[in-house]
Structures are given as C-alpha cells and as structure tokens.
C-alpha cells in the first residue's frame, strides 16, 4: 500500500508539471446553458515551500518586512519553514456574450501565525466593471518582480482593496481605470486618553490610473484621494464631532524590455496620508497621527518611495532579479520617536525553471530601518524556495 500511495502521488505531481508547461490554469469543466452560453470553470494557483534563515530579530517571519525589524539591534540566528504563501484560486468565466466572470482565491497566511485559509481575492467582472476585493487600482501588479518572497520590494505601492472599478481603453496603447474603494482604508493613530476619539469610515477612497504602452514595455501614472474622518470631543461629556481631512498620493511606474533577456522596472510615489498603501506600512497607522501642540488634532504625514528592479535571464531556464527600495516619512516634530522614519530594502536571487511553471532557487534579502529617535537596526535573510504552479 505504501508503494502504491507513493506512485500515486508521483503520478499526480508529474501530471501537474506536464500541464504546467502549457497553461497558467487548469480547466475543470466546460458548461453550456440552455441559452447556448459557454462557461469555463477553472482552478489556478501554486504550492510553494520556503526555508528561511534570519540573522536578526524580526516581528514578521514569513515575509521580509523592513518595518518589522526590531530596534535596538539584536543579532540572532533563527530559522523558519513555511508553506503559507501557497495559493488556490477558483473561477468561472463566460466565453461568449457579456464576458461575465467571477473569481475567489485564498492563501494560508492565517491569523496568529496559523496556516488557516485567508481570503485574497473575491470579485465579479462584467464588461468594463469589477466589484469585490482584489488588487487596488492604485497599485501596479505588472511591476512585481520574479522573487520568491510574497512581500514585494517594501517601497512598492501594492495592496488589496474592496472596490468598484471601471476600466476602459482610450486607444490601442492607452487604458484608463478609475475606482471607488473601501472607506475604511485609512490607518490612523488616535490619542490614548479618556476622550476616546474614534475612527469613522464615511467617504470612499477614489483612485485613477493611466497606462500607456504594449504588453511588455509601458508607463503608468496614477493618483489617490483618501478622506480621513474621525470623531473628536474636548470633554468626556461632550458629543462627538466629525473631523475630515484629505490624504492624497501620486505614483509613476513603468517597465522597459531592453531585450528578451534584460528588463528594467521603476516606481516612485509621494504624497501625504496615503502610507497604508505602501506594502510595508499597510495598516500600521501612519496615515495620520496626533499633534499634541494642536490639541491632539490629527495631521497627515508625508511619504516618499522609490524602487528600481533589474531582471536578467541567463538562459531560458535560469534567471536572476536584483532590486533596491527606499522609503522615508516626513520629519515632523510631533511624531512619536519610536515610529519608523525611513527604511531600505535590497534583494537578489537566482532561480532555476526546469519547467515553465516550476521554479526553485535561493534569495537573499537585506533591510535597514531607522526611527525618529535616530536609532537603527538592520537584518538580512537567506531563503530557499520551490514552487509548482498550475
């Protein structure tokens, strides 16, 4: 029985690898309804195993997040084995007619360090409209490098959002998309006192993204407006009053194929009160903080990000990626000293692709974090990963 089970597992893996050579998804079945509409039910995703060695204490174990580097410096070796970034998606799409489709996807990055399934995407598309949760419109999925870590370069604007989005082509090379997104997006710090101020979600976030280029080389320019609302009062017996201020951000992003073996990507973003859109500071309460010199009224913080990525294919089966990222927060005198002032993120890897949808390789990552007390710490990680896509 044991040998039979081993042969069965080997057969399944072999079949997945063979299929992965020619397809990015597995069609489970095709359906024809009474009105002769054709539908495809499909699955896609990947299984990935990661073995990591860290040389400094970090709060985050599964993905490299520079903001999680512990200050002060404490050099300590630790290891971690994970399958959490493995993903499984299930979708259905209409092959003819209106182009209606739906998709849901989970990974295994559960709460409190567990491997419980976590919803990543869940949305419906119809013609030019999308509703549900997926990558935010103020993101650039195309620029994400071919790295093993599921956390991209830490200066990248890259988040998932609940949204209503409209996308339309302007010309053969131009596309415009606009969205109205979750009003609960802002992540703010409130005073810790007896007045119990409260965050309030009132007005949605609005974004726009313009793309010019072809399937490979392109440039994008986008903007975001994020209303930030909270309930305030001066005395515990007073009724709450709603205050609203505006966060905003702008982004330029692009990719250039120098040839089929060399690809350069760049992204830069800046603004005030949009920090939670940064992949490293998501939900870290940096969009607005209290100013004790002005009755603890919240003030938005400036942020600047810039990243550069270089991808090189040595042969059809061997590739490497190198990237560098820098982020900084505006230097206001009311910012709490243990908050992050700036951080840098550098990484490189070498990957072997024995099949189109199979890869394995080694990645090394370095990060440095400095807080507003001018204390700093740095960390680096070595990661070996293997993944099988389907």
GIJO-V478137 format. One record per backbone hydrogen bond with DSSP energy under -0.5 kcal/mol. NH is the residue of the N-H (numbers start at 1). CO is the residue of the C=O. If there is no record, write none. Layout:
BEGIN
NH&CO, NH&CO
END
This chain:
BEGIN
5&1, 6&2, 7&3, 8&4, 9&5, 10&6, 11&7, 12&8, 13&9, 14&10, 15&11, 16&12, 17&13, 18&14, 19&15, 20&16, 21&17, 21&18, 22&19, 23&19, 26&43, 27&25, 28&26, 28&41, 29&41, 31&39, 33&37, 36&33, 39&31, 40&93, 41&29, 42&40, 42&91, 43&26, 44&89, 46&87, 47&388, 49&386, 50&82, 51&384, 52&80, 53&382, 54&78, 55&380, 57&74, 59&68, 65&63, 66&64, 68&65, 69&66, 70&57, 78&54, 80&52, 82&50, 86&83, 87&46, 88&106, 89&44, 90&104, 91&42, 92&102, 93&40, 94&100, 95&38, 95&93, 96&38, 99&96, 101&125, 102&92, 103&123, 104&90, 105&121, 106&88, 107&118, 108&84, 110&108, 110&114, 113&110, 114&111, 118&107, 120&105, 121&105, 122&133, 123&103, 124&131, 125&101, 126&129, 127&98, 129&126, 130&165, 131&124, 132&163, 133&122, 134&132, 134&161, 136&159, 139&137, 140&157, 143&140, 144&141, 147&145, 152&150, 156&153, 158&156, 158&277, 161&134, 163&132, 164&180, 165&130, 166&178, 167&128, 168&176, 170&174, 171&174, 175&211, 176&168, 177&209, 178&166, 179&207, 180&164, 181&205, 182&162, 185&182, 188&186, 189&288, 190&188, 193&191, 196&193, 198&231, 200&229, 202&200, 205&181, 206&225, 207&179, 208&223, 209&177, 210&221, 211&175, 212&219, 213&173, 214&217, 218&255, 219&212, 220&253, 221&210, 222&251, 223&208, 224&249, 225&206, 226&247, 227&225, 228&245, 229&200, 229&227, 230&243, 231&198, 232&241, 238&235, 241&232, 243&230, 245&228, 247&226, 247&245, 248&272, 249&224, 250&270, 251&222, 252&268, 253&220, 254&266, 255&218, 256&264, 258&256, 258&262, 259&262, 262&259, 263&311, 264&256, 265&309, 266&254, 267&307, 268&252, 269&305, 270&250, 271&303, 272&248, 273&301, 277&274, 278&275, 279&156, 280&154, 282&278, 284&281, 287&187, 288&187, 289&299, 291&297, 292&290, 294&291, 295&292, 296&291, 297&291, 297&294, 299&289, 301&287, 303&271, 304&328, 305&269, 306&326, 307&267, 308&324, 309&265, 310&322, 311&263, 312&320, 313&261, 314&312, 314&318, 315&318, 318&315, 319&351, 320&312, 321&349, 322&310, 323&347, 324&308, 325&345, 326&306, 327&343, 328&304, 329&341, 330&302, 332&330, 335&332, 339&336, 341&370, 342&370, 343&327, 344&368, 345&325, 346&366, 347&323, 348&364, 349&321, 350&362, 351&319, 352&360, 353&317, 354&352, 355&358, 358&355, 359&387, 360&352, 361&385, 362&350, 363&383, 364&348, 365&381, 366&346, 367&379, 368&344, 369&377, 370&342, 371&375, 372&337, 372&339, 373&337, 374&371, 377&369, 379&367, 381&365, 382&53, 383&363, 384&51, 385&361, 386&49, 387&359, 388&47, 389&357, 390&45
END
